[in-house]
Amino acid sequence: MGICKTGTPMKRLVALLVITFFLMVPGSGLIICAHMTLRPMFSTLEDVTLRDDAFHGHGKRPYAEWWYFDAMFDNGYSMTLGVKVFNILGRGGVNTRLDIYQQGSLILESEKTSSMKEFYASIEIPLVAVEGEELIHGSYDPVSGHFAYNVSYEASQGALSLHFIGCTQGWKRQQKAGDWWVVMLPRATVTGTITIDGTTMNVTGTGYHDHTWDVRPRIALNYGWFWGTFESANYSVTWAMTYPTRLSRHPMMVVSEKNGGYLDIPPETIWFSAKQPRLDHLRLIPMYLNTETMTEKVFLTVNMHVISIDHARLLGVIQYWRYHMNCTGSIMMHGHMETVEGVFIAEYLRFR
């Protein structure tokens, strides 16, 4: 997500600035569409407001910030869209990337890199535009009682125009180093159109949206992470396993209830395993994941089998895999058991 290639002069500048960000700035960040930093998450969860999803920035101080959307459509297509903004030593850029998949296979990849002069974002509401094109516009929907977003993107290869309406309450968490991870839409109903090679189709499905800002830890010194989501009829789960080193790890899981609240699962009750390694781009990556938890409030066990992989490399060294995973299992809350069954998006990132 958000891989900066180094073909044009602007993209070469982006790569140079990102390398500088890693090497020179204490507490640097990554402009790949990362959903967390590699530190334990000590703060409790908090409710979100529209202002949490607005632009934050830091003026001329170094910063990285990004917005991420994904959606799984009923017709077998899926998409991810990321907008990443960074500023280093008074110079910065904006990277926008759209990926569209069919049955988990990448069929459209479009990336744009722009200067900060071509970027606009509100500091009050989620409103982001690049090169005069409005990409993200969030608001409160009084009918559903949830947040709603219009998301659009146009390129020569394809385009999308989607409407996200939240189904669950969003949450945010401040990390130990001060950065924020905001999950505005743990689950959303998505409708709209996607266009591929001149052919436009109507789509419906389920989506997700998060936003990260004020990233400070030098995460490139860490080993990597897994992140993903899955859901049942009424429950949505955002999960992660971060690895500060190859042998140390920090699990995270939040269960959101449709038209309800969220539950932060204690990390000491989360079990996670990664098995069935396969060699891909000179790295062993797992093709099977399992996560489980059992507390007084929730019981969960889910198996995740990789059905497709989309690999990218950031700056030639940081390895990134986007998974489409077939997830099966069960969630029980309030004495009510539901089945998890379907294909969902996950990611695996390694710095070394």
N, C-alpha and C positions, 0 to 999 in steps of 0.2 A: 504494500500500500504506500502510495506516495514516493515511489522510487525515483530519484533524481538522476536521469541519464545525463551524459556530458557531451552532447553533440553540439548544440548552439552555444555562442558566447554567453548568453544569459544562464544556461544550464551549467556551463563550466564555472561561472561565478557562484552559482548556488552551491556546487560541490565544494569549492574552495572555502566559502563561508561556513559551511557545515563542518568541514574538517577543522577550521579555526575554532569553531564553537566547542568541539570536543577537546581540543588540545590546550586551549588558552584560558577558557572560562571556568572558574571553579563552580562546580555544580552545573554541568551542561545537560542538554536535552537532545532528543532525536526527532527529526521531522518525519520519520516514517510514521504511519498512523498507529501509534502505540496507544494502548488503552490504560496503561499504568506505568509507574516507575518501579524500578527494582529495589524497593525498600519495603519493610514491613508496614502494614497499614494500621496505625495505632488509634486514629480518631474514630469516633462513632459516626454512623451515617446521619445525614441531615436531609430535610426536604429541599426541593429546588424551586427556584423562581425563574422567570424568563431572563432576568438580568444575569443569572449564572451562565447562560448560554450566549451572552453577548460577547463582544470583543474585549479583551483585557489589556494585552500588550504591556509594555513597560517603557514607552518613549524610546530614548536612545540606548537604554540599558539592554544587554543581551537577553533575548527571550525566545521561546518556541511555543507555539500554540496551534492546535488543530481541531477540526470538526470531522466526524466520521459518521457515515450512514451505510447501512446495508439492508437488503430486502431479499426474501425468498418468495418467488412468485408461484402461483398455482399451476402455471403451464410449463414448469421445469426450468425456467430462466431464473437467474439471480444477479444481483449487482452489488457493487461497493463504490462509494464515492467519498473521497477525502479532500479536504482543503487544509493546507498546512502553511503557516505563516511563521517567519523567523526574522530576527534582527540581530546582527552581530557587528560590533564596532561601527555602529552608525549606518550600516548597509544591510539589506535584507532582500527577501523575495517571497513569492507566493507560489506554491505548487498545488495544482489541481489535477486529480487523477480519477478517471472513471474506468471500471472494469465490469464487463457484462459476461456472464457465463450461461451456457446451455448444458443442462445435466451435469454441472460441475466443471465443464471444459471451457476454458477461456476462448471467447469468440470475438471480443472487442476490447481493445486497450487504447485509451486516449489520455494523453498527459499534456498539460500546459504549464509552463513556467513563466511567471510575470514579475515585473518590478513592483515595489511597494507603491509607486506612483499610480499604478493601475488597480490598486486594492482599496476597497471601502468596506468598513464594517461599523455598525452602530455599537456604542458602549452601553446602550440601554436595553435593546432587544436583540434577538437572534436575527440579524440582517447582514448578509455578506454578499458583496458583488465584486467581480473581477473583470477588468477590461470592459466595463459598462454593462456586463451581464449579471443579473441577480441570480445567485446560485442557491441561497438559503434565506428563507423568511419564516420565522416562527411566531406564533401567537397563541392566545388562549381561546379554546373553543367552548363557548358557554353551553352548547347543546350536549356535548359528551362530558364536559367537566374536566377535560384533559388538554394538554398542549397539542397544537397542530402545526405542521410544517409543509410549506411548498418548497420542493427541491427540484432544480432544473439544471441542465447542462447541454451544451450544443457543441458539436465538432463535425468535421467533414465525414468521419466514419460512422457517426451515430449520435443519438441524443436521448434525453429522458426528460419527462415532466411528471413528477410524482407528488402525491399528497399523503402525508403521514398524519394519522390521528392516534394519539396515545391511548393505550388500554390499561396502563398501570401507572402508579405513582412513581415519579422519578426520584433519584437520590444522588447525593454528592458526598465526597469524602476528601478531607485534606490529608495529604501524606505527611510523613514525619518531617520531610525537608521543606514543607511549605507549599508544594504544588498541589493542584486540585484535579481530581478526576470526577467528572459530572456525567452521570448516565441520565439524560433527559427523558429518553424513551426506552425503557427496558423492553418494551413490546409495543408495537403499533400496527394498526391496520393500514395497508398501503394500497392506493389505487392510482391509476394514471396511464401513461403511455411510455414505451421505449421504442426507439428507432434504430435499426441496424441496416446499413447499406441501402438506405432509402425506403425500407419497409417499416411501417409503423404498426404496432400492435398494442391493444389494450391489455393491461395487466392488473391483477389483484394479488395480494399476498400479505405477508407479515414482515415487519421491519424492526430496526433497532437504530438508536442514535446516541452517541456520546461526544464529549468535548473535554479536552485537556488543556490546561494553561499553567503558566508559571513553572515550567519544568526546570528543575535545578540540578538533581543528582547527576553525577557523571556516570550515566548508565552504561556507557560503552566499556567501562571497566568490569562490568558484571557479565555473567554467563549467558542469561537469556530468560525466556518465559514462554508459557502457553497461555492462551486466552480463548474464550468461546462463550456461546450461549446455546441453550436448548429450551424446549417448552412442552407442556402438556396442554390440555384444554383450558385450564384456568391458572396455571402456574408457569412463570418464566424464570429461568435461572441464568445469572451471569456468574461465570466462574473464572478463576485464574490460578496458575501456579508459577510463581516467580522464583528464579534461581540466582541469588547473589554470587554463588560459586557453583561448581558442578555438583558438589555434595550437600549444599545447604539449600533449603527451599522454604517458601512462605505461601501457604494456600489461602485462597479467598473465595467466598461464595455468598451471593445474595439471592434470595428467593422472593420474587414479586408476585402478588396475587392480582388477577385480572379484576379491574375496577375496585382494587383494594390497596393495601399498603405493601411493605417490604419487610423482610426478615434477614438480618445479618447473622450468618452462621459462624459460631466461634471457630477459629482456625484449628484449634486442637481437636475438634471433632470431625475434621475433613480428611478423608482418605483419597489419595490420588495415585494412579500408576500409569506408566507409559511403557508399552511392550511392542513386540513384533518389529524390531528395528529393520530398516531397509536402507541401503546405500543410495543417496540421492545428492548429486552435486558434491561428491567427496565427503559427505557427512552422513552419519547414521541418524535417521529420523524415525520416530515411532509411527506405526500404522494402526495402532490400537491404543485407546485411552479408556480409563475407567475412573469414575469419581463416585464417592459414597459419603454419606453422613447420617448420623443418628443422634438426635437430641430429644429433649422433652417435647418439642414443638413440631419437628419434621423428621421424616425418614426418607432417604433418597438413595437410589442406586441406579447408575446410568452407564452403559457401555457405548463407546464411540468408535466406529470403524471408519477409517479413511477410505473414501471412494474416489477422490481426485485431489491433485496437488498442483498448485500454481506457485512456482519458485521465482524469487527476485533477489537481486543482490544490490545492496546499498553501498556506494563508494568502493565497490570491488571487494569488500571485506565482510560486511555484515550480512549474514544469511537469513533469509525470510521465506517462510512457506505459508501460503494460505491453504487451509484445508476445507473441503466440503466433506462432512462426516455424517454417516448414517447412525443416528442415536436411538437407542432402545433402552427402556427401563421403566422405573416407577417412582412417583413422588406421592408421599402421604402427608397431609397437613389437616389438622382439626378432625382427625379420624377418618378423613376422606382420601381414598386412594385413586390416583390417576395414572394413565400410561403415557410415557414419553416414546414417541415414534415419529421419525421424520429425518430429513436432511437439514443440517444447520452448518453455519460457517464458524470456523475456528482458525487460530494462527499459532505458529511456532517460530520464534525468533532466537537466533544465536549470534552472539558477538564473537565467539571463537569456538 
